[in-house]
Amino acid sequence: MIEEPSETPPERDAREDWLSVTQILKLAGLSPWMDIDLDLLRRGVELGLDERRLRYLLNGVDPEILERKRERGVNVHMAIADIEHGLDEAWWAGESWEPYVIAYQRFKAETKYTASLIEHRVYNETYQYRGDLDSLGMLDGKVEALIDVKTTVQMDPTIAFQLSGYAGALPPNPKRLRLGLQLMKDGTYKIHEYKNRNDNAIFLAALTVARVKEGLR
């Protein structure tokens, strides 16, 4: 009996163990879900309550509602990726979240935006962290824009630090715009630009805090 040679599994990328931009901001306390009474959380867990559900309830959010919003965001991001990849079939037609996709199409048409990277993982080799940016491309073929897409009613201010983290993992471009694209349920959109030069320093400070906290676990 002749044994077929076994395939050698691909070598795992050690960079996948680096903290992500999202993890960094959460560990550093720069997250809209971090303002929790830790004593209430501790007592609730001791009483046998699910910690994840309890965290959301303490923040005044029903986890089922939050899960539906998460699914909406995932679906909208998938649709946007297909649009940028040139897929002709509008598989999102008739879905409850279709207006958010229409809002993106309107943004794309009105700004002549073309993405070069979509849902793309990036790595900062110097500071050793990773991130998954939503979109990087050109506005009207003239200005490079790094975009984070949201389907939320309000834009959290920490998006500025999130985008700064992604920008730090890209080749330098002082003219690159950092934009939050807020897609609305009525099919419209809003663009939020983040210009504060201190955002990168804040993100790197958050990285330091996150590493300290990670080391204490």
Summary of the structure (lengths in Angstrom):
residues: 217
radius of gyration: 20.0
end to end distance: 51.1
largest distance: 68.1
contacts: 569
relative contact order: 0.15
helix: 41%
strand: 21%
